[in-house]
Amino acid sequence: MKKLITGGLITTATDVYEADLLIENGKIVQIGKNLLAEGAEIIDAAGKYVMPGGIDPHTHLDMPFNNTVTDDDWKSGTIAAAFGGTTTILDFCLTAGEEKLGPAVEKWHEKAKGNSVIDYGFHLMIGELTPETEAELPVLLEQEGITSVKVFMAYAKEFQASDRTLFKAFKIAKEVGAVVMVHCENGSVIDELVEEAKQAGHTAPIYHALTRPVELEGEATKRAIELAHIAGAKLYVVHVTCKEAVDEIIAAREKGYDVYGETCPPYLTLDQSALAQPGFEGAKYVWSPPLRPKSHQTHLWNALKAKQLQTIGSDQCSFSFNGKKQLGLNDFSKIPNGGPFIEDRCAILYSEGVAKGKISINEFVDMTSTSAAKIFGLYPQKGTIAIGSDADIVLFDPTVKREISANTHHMNVDYNPYEGWEVTGEPVSVLVRGEYVIKNKEFVGVLGSGQYIKRQLTPTTVEVINI
């Protein structure tokens, strides 16, 4: 059915203007004033921004980790994402010691199939590369339309790759036109600091932060940058938290390196003191890299404003406080790492950023949608409002105020790190390819309606250092 959105402010990464928008067969087919469309459903968007749907480039749904599994699966996670104004996610397909990578991708397809209510794609994690998987990787990326691989420099027991594997991943990605996403922490040194802390009898959640100092994020970021540069590859540094990492990214970009950076809402708004709360409350705020002292927030906001950091990911990785977080009750290193942010990603950035004058509404759209679409091969199918683009649309009311609470959120966890926060601005209705998923703040979507999106690999033009 045709839909005609009238009276709203069309809002993209570059423009804000009054216009009507006509949707047909899942696409935007016309933009203009006083449009006529016989038989179309009329949607009154007066007083609202009409934005491209959010693209969350960093989620972990139904993910095994640290002897447990995240509490939000592809059903609850994508419903919560839709309530938050996100219409596409890129989730991490994990591999760990597989002889082939293909079965891991098939497993992730099975997780999403019949459950996702929004569109999605995958990043492919690389833990080690054998001759077999080295040969398989470029073929698999092309076949599956995956434009990004992920390498961890931390989590030795689960995911950590060697520098040699990281460098090989960069070389392969350069050849096929993929971007390499890297978790930048010096995992080997962190593991040593964790053991020292436990031997000294330190078991409280705050030691999760104290054993992962900013210097180890900065050092690993520098190392990843230089390895990517030698290989001539595109690097995307995930969940940047601190000045030390930001400075390395800025320096690399000023030298012309092909480096991108992502940060997440908690690093912009919460700080390390949350982990030092009495009792075990600090476990609610255990994720990696950890929260930092408040002084680092200014550097992150400034880097976003200057476009030295380009995207906002949720790093959705939820574990209930009264269930799975309790696994680390007497040992901070056993607290499952991760938090629930997929639903509040855009709300926090709008309320703390746009409403408080730190960023513009255009920058908000760019950080939450357009930049991710461009970096990961989704643009202009997604990430903007233009004729021919998918009709992934959010009607956003900038005036409404609401209180965040676990009692009202749609994530499958018993706490919210932003419990009691009042935020300004809220998605009212959300459409994916022209069909309602959220209508007047009510879920009306269909399980399994989300589509897997194959993305376009983009050959890199960065000069390779010849050895």
N, C-alpha and C positions, 0 to 999 in steps of 0.2 A: 504494500500500500504506500502511496505517496504520502510524504509529510512535508508540511510547509511551516517552518519556524519563523515567526514574525515578531517584530518589535524589540529584538534584543540587540546587544552590542557584540558584533562579531569580533573575536579577540584572538590574535595569533602572536607569534613571536616578534612581529614587526609592526602590527597595526591594531587599532581599535576603531571601529566605525559602525554606524547604524545601517543595518540591511536585513533583508529577508533571505532565507536559505531554503532551497527546495531539494528534497531527498527523494530518490527513486532507485529501486533495485539495489539498495545498500550503498549507493554512491551520492555524493553531492553533485547535482546536475546544473544548478543555477544559483547565482547570488546576485541580489539587486534590490531595488526599492519597489514596493507595491507589486510584488509578484502575484500572478494569478495561476492557480493550479486546480482545475476542476476535479473534484472527487478526493482531493488531498485532505488528510487530517491536519487541522490547524493547531499549532502549538504556540501559545502566547508566551513569549520570553521577555516581556516588558520588565525592565529593572534588573535584568540578569545578563551576565556575560555568557556568550555562546562560544565555548572553547573547544579546541580539539581534545579528544580523550587523552587522559594521562597515560604515559608509557613508563612502567616501572622496570628499570633495567637490571634489578637485583632482587630476586626472590628465591626462597628455599621452601617449597611446598612438599609435604609428604617425604621429607628427607631424613634418612638414617644418619645419626651423628651421636658420638659419645655414648654408645650403648643404649640409645633410645631413638625415638623418631619424633619429628616436629608434630605439634598438635593440630596445626592447620593443614588440611589436605587440599586437593584441587577444587573441592566443592566449597568448603567454608572459606578458604583463602581467596578464591576468585569472587565469591559473593561479597566478602568484605572489601576487596579491592574496588569492586564496582560502586559500592556505597561511598567510597572515598574518591570517586571520580577517575579511576584508572580503568582503561578499556583494553590495554594490552600489557602483558607481563613477559619478561624474559627470565626463565627459570634455569637453575644450574643442574644439568644432567651429570651426575657424579659417576666416576669410574674409580675403581680401586683394585688394581691387580688383575683386571680382566685380560684374557689373552687377545680378545678383540674388543673394539669400541662399539661396534654396531649393536650388540645386544643391550648395552646400557641405554642407548638412544631408544631402542624398542621398548625397554622397560618404562622410560619416561613417557613415551606416547601412551602406554597402557594406563599410567597413573592419571593422565589428563583426559583421556577418552571418556566421553559420557559424563564428565564431571564439571569441566570448565565452563563458566558462563560468559567469559570474555576471551578475546583472541590471545594467542601465546606463541612463543618461540623458545628455543633452547640455547644456552651456552654449553659447550662441551668441556668438562673438566679433564685435565691431563695430569696424571700422577706419575707415570713413568712411560717411556717410549722404548719399545722393543723394535727390532727390525720389522716385525709384522705390523705393529700398530703405526710405525712411521709411514709405512707404505699405505696403510688403510686410511689414515687421517685425512689427507687431501681429497681422496675420493668420497669419503663419508660426508665431509663438509659440503662438497658440491651437490651430492645427491639429496641431502637433507635440507639444503638451504640454510646452513648454520654459518654465521659470519664471525663467530667469536669463540675462542677457547679460554679456559680459566686454568691458571696455575697458582698453587698455594706455596708461599715461602714459609709457612708455619703449619702447625698441627702434625708433628712427626708421626704420631701413631695412626693417624687417619689419612692425611692427604699430602703431606709436604713433599715437594719435588726437589731434586738436586738442582744446582745451578746449571749443570750440563743439560738436564732435561728441559729446564726453562729456556736455555739458549737454543736447543733443538726446536722447541715449540715456536720460538720467534722466527727461526729460519723457514720453517714450513709455512707459518702464517704469512710471512712476507711473500712467498712464492704464490700462494693461492689468493691473497688479498683479504685475509682475515685479520681481526684485531685480537691481541692477547690481553686478557684481563688478569691482573696479578694482585693477590693478597700480599701486601708488603709488610711483613714483620720478620725479624730474624728469629725463626722458630727454634733453632738449636740453642741459642743463648737464652731465650725465654725458658726453655725446658730446664736449663741449668739453674736459672734464678728461681723457678718454681720449686725445684728440689731443695735448694738452700732454704727457702722460706718454710717449707714443710718440716725440714729437719730442725728448724729453730722453733717449731711449735705454732707457727702462724697458719691458721686455718680459715679465718674470716673472709667474707667476700671481697673486702677492700684489697686483699693481697692479689686478687686477680689483676687489678690495675697496677699495683706497685711492682709486680714482676714483669710487666710489659711496658717499660718506659718508652717515652717518645723517641729517644735516640735510636732505638731498635727499629721503629717504623721509618724514621728518616734514613737510616743506613740502608735498609732493605729497598726503600724507594729509589735511592741513588743507584744501588746495584742493578735493579731491574731496568732503570732508565738507560744505563750505559750498555747493558747487554742487548736491549732492544735497538739501541743506536748502532752497535756493531753489526747486528743482523739486518738493519734497515727495516725494522718492523714497526707496526703501530702498537703502542702501549696504552692501555686504559687502566689506571690505578684505581682500584675499588676502595670504597669507604675510607676516604682520607680524613684523618681526625685532628692533625696537629700542625703547628707552624713548621716543624722540621720537615715534614713531608711536603707541605705546600711550597716551601722555599725551593726544594729540589725540583718540583714540577715547573715552577715559574722559571727557574734558571734554565731548565732543559728547553722549554718552549721559546725562551728568548734566543736560544742558540739554533732554533729551527727544527728541533726534534719533534717527531710526530707523537706527542704525548697528550693524553686526556686524563681528566680527573673527575672523580665522583665523590660526593659526600652524602651524608644521611641526616635526617631530621634530629636525632638525638645528639649528634656532635655539635649541632648549631644551637641547641637549646638546653641540654642537660649537662651536668658536669660530674667530676670524679667523686664529689662529696656524697652523691647518691649511694655509692657502694659502702659508705661508712656508717650508714644508718644502724640504729641499735638492733640487736638480735640478728636474724637472718634476712631482714628486709632488703639488704643490699644485693641479695641474689637476683632480685627482679631486674637488676641493671647490669648483669653480667653478660657481655658479648665482646667480640673481638674484631678489631682492636678495641680497647676499653675506652670508657669515657675519660676525658682529660680535664685538667684544671680549667676553670672558666676562661682564663686569659686567651686560650686558643680559639675561642669562638669568633672573636673579632677578625682573626686572620682568615678563617673559613668564609665568613660573610664577605670580606673584602675580595677574596679570590673568586668567589662566585660573581660578584659585581663586575670584576675585571675580566670575566670569562676565562680565567686561568683554571678554574674548575667549571665543568660544563653541565653536569647532571646531578640530579637528586634521586638516589635509590632508596628503597625502604630497608634493604637487607632483612626482609621478613624471614624470621627463623624462630618460631614461637614454641615455648615450653611452659606449661602451666606451673605456677608457683607452688601450689599445694600438692603437686604430683611430681613432675620430673625435675624441677629445680631442687627439690629436697634430696636428690641423689648426692648433692654435694654439701649436705648439712654439716658434716665434720671435716670437709676437705674441699677448699675452694676450687681446686683443680678438677673436681668431678662435677661441678655445677654445669649443666648443659649451656653452652654459649649461644645466646640469641635472644631476640625480643620481638614482640608483635607490633609492627609498624605499617603494614600494608594498607590499612584503612585510613590512618591519620597522616600519611605522608604529605598529601597536598594541603590538608587543613592546617597543619603546623606551619608549613612553608608560607602559605598565604597569610595566616594570622600573625605570625612572628616576622614575616618578611614584608609583604605588600602592605598590610594594614598598619604596620609600624614604620613605613617609609624606608625600609632598608633596600628593597628592590622594587622595580616597576611591575605592573601586571604583565607586560610583554616579556620581561625577564623571567617571571614566574612560569609562563607558558613554555618558554624556551627550556628552562631547567627541568620541568616536569614532563615534557613531551617531545618538543621539536629536536633538541640536541640528541637525545637518545635515538630518535628515529633516523637521524642523519648518520650518526656514528655506527649504528648496527644494521644499516641497510634496509630500513623500513620506509624511508622518505622517498617520494611524497604520498605513497599509499596511505601512510599514517603520519601523525605528528603535525598536521596543519589543517586549515580549513581552506580548501581550494576546489575548483571544479575538477571532477575526476577522482578526488581522494575518497577513501572510505568515509562513510558518514558515522564516524566515531565522535560523538558530540556530548559535551557536558554543559548543562544549564546550571550556572553557578550563581547563587545569591550572595552578593558581597556584604549584605547588611545583617544577616541573621547571626545571632550569638547562641552558642550552645556549650554545654559542659561535657568534656570527655569523661567516660566512665566505662569500666568493665561491665557494668549493669546494662549498658545500652549499646556497646559496640557489637559487631557481628563476627569477630574473630573467636576461634574456639579455645580461648584461654581465660583463666580466672583473674587476671589482673591487667591493668594498662599502665605503662610507665608514665603516662600523662594524666593519671587519675585526678579529677578535680580541676583540671585546667579549663578555663573559659577561652574558647576560640571564636574568632570572627570569620564568617564566610562558610558556605556549605554547598555541596552539590545537591541540587533538587531533583533533577532527572538526568539519566545517563543512557545514551543509545550506543549500541555497537552495530556497525554496518546498517544503521537506520532502524534497528529494532530496540525497543525499550528493554533495558535490564533493570533499571531503577526508574520508577515513575512517581513523582510527587513523594519522594522519600520512602517508597515501598518497593520491595523486590518483586518484579514481575517477569524475571528472566526464565530461561529454560535450561535445565542442566544438559550439558553436552553441546550447547549452541555455539560455544567458542570454537574458533577455527585455528588450526596450526598454520602459521604464516612462514612460508619459505622466504628467506631474505637473499639479497643480492650481494655476492662477494665483490669487493672493490680493490683492484690492483693498487698497490702502494707505489708512490713515486719518490719515496725517500731514498737518498743515495746510500748505497751499501759500502761499508769500509772494506776495501780489498786487502786481503792478507797475502 
